[in-house]
Amino acid sequence: MLENPFLVVAMFFWLSMVPIAVVSVFQIVKNRRVFVEKDLRRIHNDPSIIFQITTRSATKTPVVKRGIHSIINSARRIDFSNYQIVVVTDDPDDTITLDKEKCEVVLVRKDYRTDAIKKGRALQYAVEHRRLHGKNSSKYWVFHMDEESYVIPQTLLALLKFIREGKGVASEGPIFYPFKFESANRLTAIAESIRPFACYDCVSQMTHPPPLHMHGSNLLIRSDVEDTVGWNFGPLLAEDQMFGYKVYEKYGPGSMGWHGGILLEQPPLNLRDHFLQRRRWFLGTLQNLRKFPRWHRYKLMFKSVTLFLGFASAMASTALSINAYILPLFSISGIDVSMIGSAITSIPSNIPILSAINSMSQSAAGNAFVEFGTAAILLFTSLVWLSSYQLGLYLNLRYSRIGWAKRLLFHMQTMLLCPVIGIIETFPGFWATIEYFVKKQKEPEKMPVYDFYVINK
């Protein structure tokens, strides 16, 4: 295996992901019991929860109504009534669209001015609106939802438990993506599998703050805390990441936690949405770097570098797959059925996992310890990589209405398409990093405000 220079270069990038693979396995083992809250009992000492859905337009985004109904139905099923639903919107037509829904529509005025942009601006307006109505006190909690967010009874029970136990003033839970799975582009739907897997790390981020990243949805925050911190951080693309750090900075290490309540959402519907969504996240993180203290900035830079290398690793896995599947066929000269059959039957032995196992056995027999160690590490990273998509896909489909036969088909497709999906998932971060530093060199004094792209729902 090490005699082939092409494979050596490919494996170098692939093996660069070993630290991430080790940490990922550790986080799953460590956080598996609290990832989804299961110890739930209905105890009637209910706090007041404001379910806030922030949207550009509920009129143009019908899934907002789906989220409203999920709150009402889930609350009814657990006999919870001390709640309010608030839709914060930029569209005046929503007052008519949501007229018959059991919710309050908070319309962000066009003349409202603040340093924040887009969603951050709307969130800040909602904070000031609650302040005017006396709801920014410790008696109220705000649960943030996106346009497509959907709650279930388990979500509400987990929120009530977290508030009841008083383990913090801000918390989050896992997000899964079962909705519109079949109508979305197959590649973007499967690529969303990595997000539930990565959410195991979110548990550690929230329970050992400050978090390096934080979801803007499935966020439970005490109302007075949100009022104090606010969302007026300037023209940022990752306002939720900045908000998480500011809560820690103001209220300390014990201020955050993990409520374990599930929120259901949907993947980007096409490749363009997927790319621009991920690009915005990475650009937002790079924008925020200079606003953090040095020690937090270094941790974020390390994480960003590993994500940047993720693209190189994805390309490496594709190179290994091409070497295993495609090149053997091109090595055939002329049309010889027996040679074609021989090449095809030799492909399984070239699959990275099987090749690594074969190399380990040969190296062990020949006392080639370097090759044995290299093959063992390659096998480990390959298994973690493949398993990450399989576990994430399982969690996403678990709450869908897709039958078991189709689920099995999706798992098989994911296994075969992993190299392509890896490139699709990591390329936006690779591109955003280059884009950011190129523009930074052109305008070192004033970084431009990048477009805040919102995907279609």
C-alpha angles and dihedrals in degrees: 000000000000093000091074109081091199092057092045092057092045092049092049091063092039093053091050086078094061094103091052091048092051093047091046093055091046092051092050093050093044099044103031094104096052100033091095113024110236105164095085127154129167108245115174105225094106125188121207113265125191111205104207121194113190115201143158090225133349088192092061094034109055093182088079089076089052089058093048092052092048090058094048094046095045092048090050092051093055095036095245117151107156095096143098131207117218124184112199109200145164094211118092089200090069091077087067097036093053096035093113096041121098095246144095116246114215109194114203106227116239091227093053110123128198136140092252121087136216111336093008089055092052092047092051090049090053090052091053091045091055090047091058090052096047096248099121096094136108089262091072131064125195122214111197121215134176124228094271098037118130127190130204130198090266088060094056094044090051092050092050091049093051092050092045093052093049096218096147148336097249132036144160140203139202123290122211127189113217101133121102088359094144095041093051123085105282093233095050091045092053092041088060087068090084093064099068088045091052089048090076085072089052089068091061092042092057099038093046103037153221090076118219088213137008136192117245089213129054084036117143114195133169108249098233090050092053089048092054096045098035127177100261097117098132131258097335129154094205102047092153091060091051092045091055092054093046092053089053092045092052102038106025138230095314094056097086137061148151119263095184095216113149122237120191122212139151137256124248108282098224142019094257092055091046093052096045093045093053092041090056091051093052094044089049092054092049090049091053096049096084091050095059127081117262099261093050091043092055092053091050091047090053090050091048091051092052090050090048089052088050088077091053089049091050090051089048092053089050090050091051091049092049089050090051102041111020109031095057089060093049090052089068114100117205127351108302116154094199092052092048090051091049092051092049093048089051093056096083090058088057096053105116095242095044091040090052092050091049091047091050092053093047093046092049091051091049096041090240096153097175093055091043092054093045092050092047092053091046090052092050095049091044092053093047091047095050093041093052091063093041094051093044092048090050091053092047095049094041091081096040130095093235114129123245094252091058092043090056089049091052091051090052092048090050091053092052096041098045095109092052093043091050090058093046091050098046103035095078091058091046091049095044092052092054092042093051097051093043090054091043090058091051094048107022095160099049122026112212120245106247123221114275100224117195116196124232116262 
